[in-house]
């Protein structure tokens, strides 16, 4: 893709198979008197590589139970074995990923990498 700045949000123009094609579209899109230098970069899709932190979930549950039951619930879920916490994290991550897929909440944005300037002539 091309852009008039090296960072920020990219989204002007189309995806191209080659750097040269992106540069050509950039030169036809922006006038040289407006931008003497343009930028080209590779689109790197952001896949749903999310992870759910079970420790945070357990803390949230513990706080909710404490709020409801008071001091008798202090420390609830504070001593979960690390291997059990990892199992919970894996299961929650899988469930959230499937939910994102099912209802269309997967990311539709991307990162731009290997950005290079080029002259707009």
TIKELUM-638501 format. One line per 3 residues: number of its first residue (from 1); their letters; for each residue x, z, y of N, C-alpha, C. Coordinates in steps of 0.1 Angstrom, whole numbers, plus 5000, padded with zeros to 4 digits. Example, Ala and Ser with C-alpha at 12.3 -4.5 7.8 and 13.67 -1.06 7.14 Angstrom:
<recs>
1	as	5132 5078 4943 5123 5078 4955 5132 5078 4967 | 5128 5071 4978 5137 5071 4989 5129 5079 5000
</recs>
This chain:
<recs>
1	xxx	5008 5000 4988 5000 5000 5000 5009 5000 5012 | 5003 4997 5024 5010 4997 5036 5003 5007 5046 | 5010 5011 5056 5005 5020 5066 5013 5019 5079
4	xxx	5007 5023 5090 5015 5023 5103 5023 5036 5105 | 5022 5045 5096 5030 5058 5097 5034 5061 5083 | 5046 5069 5082 5051 5072 5069 5044 5082 5061
7	xxx	5036 5090 5068 5029 5101 5061 5014 5101 5065 | 5007 5111 5062 4993 5112 5065 4984 5105 5055 | 4973 5101 5059 4963 5095 5050 4965 5080 5050
10	xxx	4967 5075 5038 4968 5060 5036 4955 5055 5030 | 4951 5044 5034 4938 5039 5028 4935 5025 5035 | 4943 5021 5044 4940 5008 5050 4945 4997 5041
13	xxx	4937 4987 5039 4940 4976 5031 4938 4979 5016 | 4942 4970 5008 4940 4970 4993 4952 4975 4986 | 4951 4978 4973 4962 4981 4964 4968 4967 4961
16	xxx	4981 4967 4960 4988 4955 4956 4997 4957 4945 | 5000 4946 4937 5008 4947 4925 5023 4948 4929 | 5026 4942 4941 5040 4942 4945 5042 4947 4959
19	xxx	5054 4952 4962 5057 4956 4975 5056 4945 4986 | 5060 4933 4982 5060 4922 4991 5046 4918 4995 | 5036 4919 4985 5022 4916 4989 5017 4926 4998
22	xxx	5020 4939 4996 5015 4950 5005 5021 4948 5019 | 5034 4944 5020 5041 4942 5033 5034 4930 5040 | 5031 4919 5033 5025 4907 5039 5011 4911 5044
25	xxx	5003 4919 5037 4990 4923 5042 4992 4932 5055 | 5002 4941 5054 5004 4950 5066 5008 4942 5078 | 5016 4931 5077 5019 4923 5088 5008 4915 5093
28	xxx	4998 4911 5085 4987 4904 5089 4976 4913 5095 | 4977 4926 5091 4967 4936 5096 4970 4942 5110 | 4983 4945 5112 4987 4951 5124 4995 4941 5133
31	xxx	4992 4941 5145 5000 4933 5155 5014 4939 5157 | 5024 4931 5159 5037 4936 5161 5038 4944 5174 | 5030 4940 5184 5031 4947 5197 5025 4961 5196
34	xxx	5016 4963 5186 5010 4976 5184 5020 4985 5175 | 5025 4980 5165 5034 4987 5156 5046 4978 5152 | 5058 4982 5157 5070 4974 5154 5075 4977 5140
37	xxx	5072 4989 5135 5077 4993 5122 5064 4997 5114 | 5063 4992 5102 5053 4996 5093 5059 5003 5080 | 5051 5008 5072 5056 5014 5060 5049 5009 5047
40	xxx	5056 5009 5037 5051 5005 5024 5055 5016 5014 | 5045 5019 5004 5048 5029 4995 5040 5026 4982 | 5044 5033 4971 5038 5032 4958 5026 5042 4957
43	xxx	5015 5037 4952 5004 5046 4950 5006 5054 4937 | 5005 5067 4937 5006 5075 4925 4993 5083 4924 | 4984 5078 4914 4971 5085 4913 4973 5100 4910
46	xxx	4964 5107 4915 4964 5122 4912 4954 5124 4901 | 4959 5126 4889 4951 5128 4878 4946 5143 4877 | 4935 5145 4871 4930 5159 4870 4938 5168 4861
49	xxx	4950 5170 4866 4960 5179 4859 4958 5193 4864 | 4946 5198 4864 4943 5211 4869 4946 5221 4858 | 4948 5233 4862 4949 5244 4853 4941 5256 4859
52	xxx	4934 5263 4851 4927 5274 4855 4935 5287 4852 | 4937 5295 4862 4945 5307 4861 4937 5318 4856 | 4938 5321 4843 4930 5331 4836 4932 5345 4843
55	xxx	4944 5348 4848 4947 5361 4854 4937 5363 4866 | 4936 5352 4874 4927 5353 4886 4912 5355 4881 | 4908 5348 4871 4895 5349 4866 4892 5363 4861
58	xxx	4902 5369 4853 4900 5382 4848 4900 5392 4860 | 4908 5390 4870 4908 5399 4881 4894 5399 4888 | 4889 5387 4890 4876 5385 4896 4865 5392 4888
61	xxx	4865 5391 4875 4855 5397 4866 4857 5412 4868 | 4870 5417 4867 4872 5432 4868 4867 5437 4882 | 4869 5430 4892 4864 5434 4906 4849 5434 4906
64	xxx	4842 5424 4900 4828 5424 4900 4822 5436 4892 | 4828 5438 4880 4823 5449 4872 4826 5463 4880 | 4837 5464 4886 4840 5476 4894 4830 5478 4905
67	xxx	4827 5467 4912 4817 5468 4923 4803 5472 4918 | 4800 5468 4905 4787 5472 4900 4787 5485 4893 | 4798 5489 4887 4798 5502 4879 4806 5513 4885
70	xxx	4814 5510 4894 4822 5520 4901 4835 5524 4893 | 4840 5536 4895 4853 5540 4890 4854 5540 4875 | 4842 5541 4868 4843 5541 4853 4848 5527 4848
73	xxx	4847 5517 4857 4852 5503 4853 4866 5500 4858 | 4872 5510 4864 4886 5508 4870 4895 5504 4859 | 4902 5493 4862 4912 5488 4852 4907 5479 4841
76	xxx	4894 5477 4842 4888 5468 4831 4895 5454 4832 | 4899 5450 4820 4906 5437 4818 4919 5436 4825 | 4925 5448 4828 4939 5448 4834 4950 5447 4823
79	xxx	4946 5450 4811 4956 5450 4801 4954 5440 4790 | 4950 5428 4794 4948 5417 4784 4962 5413 4779 | 4963 5411 4767 4976 5406 4761 4979 5392 4767
82	xxx	4992 5389 4770 4995 5376 4775 4991 5364 4767 | 4992 5366 4754 4988 5355 4745 4973 5352 4745 | 4965 5363 4748 4951 5362 4749 4947 5355 4762
85	xxx	4955 5359 4772 4953 5354 4786 4956 5339 4786 | 4966 5335 4779 4969 5320 4777 4959 5313 4770 | 4953 5318 4760 4942 5312 4752 4930 5310 4762
88	xxx	4927 5320 4769 4916 5319 4779 4919 5308 4789 | 4931 5308 4795 4935 5298 4804 4933 5284 4799 | 4938 5282 4787 4936 5269 4780 4922 5265 4779
91	xxx	4914 5274 4774 4899 5271 4772 4892 5268 4785 | 4895 5276 4795 4889 5274 4808 4893 5261 4814 | 4906 5258 4813 4911 5245 4818 4904 5233 4812
94	xxx	4902 5234 4799 4896 5224 4791 4881 5222 4796 | 4874 5234 4797 4860 5233 4801 4859 5228 4815 | 4867 5232 4825 4866 5227 4838 4869 5212 4839
97	xxx	4879 5207 4832 4883 5193 4831 4871 5185 4826 | 4865 5189 4815 4853 5182 4809 4842 5182 4819 | 4839 5193 4826 4829 5194 4836 4831 5184 4848
100	xxx	4844 5184 4852 4847 5174 4863 4845 5160 4859 | 4848 5156 4847 4846 5143 4841 4831 5140 4840 | 4824 5149 4835 4809 5147 4832 4801 5145 4845
103	xxx	4805 5152 4855 4797 5152 4868 4803 5144 4879 | 4815 5138 4876 4821 5130 4886 4829 5137 4897 | 4835 5148 4894 4842 5156 4903 4857 5154 4902
106	xxx	4861 5144 4894 4876 5141 4893 4881 5136 4906 | 4893 5139 4910 4899 5134 4923 4899 5119 4924 | 4896 5115 4936 4896 5100 4938 4907 5097 4949
109	xxx	4916 5106 4951 4926 5105 4961 4939 5103 4953 | 4950 5100 4961 4963 5096 4955 4974 5101 4964 | 4986 5101 4959 4998 5103 4967 5005 5090 4969
112	xxx	5012 5089 4980 5021 5078 4982 5035 5082 4980 | 5043 5075 4972 5057 5079 4969 5066 5067 4972 | 5078 5069 4973 5088 5059 4975 5085 5051 4988
115	xxx	5082 5058 4999 5079 5051 5011 5091 5045 5018 | 5089 5033 5023 5100 5026 5030 5095 5019 5042 | 5103 5020 5053 5099 5013 5065 5102 4998 5064
118	xxx	5095 4990 5071 5098 4975 5072 5094 4970 5086 | 5100 4960 5091 5098 4955 5104 5085 4946 5104 | 5077 4948 5114 5065 4940 5116 5067 4929 5125
121	x	5071 4917 5119 5074 4905 5127 5065 4895 5124
</recs>
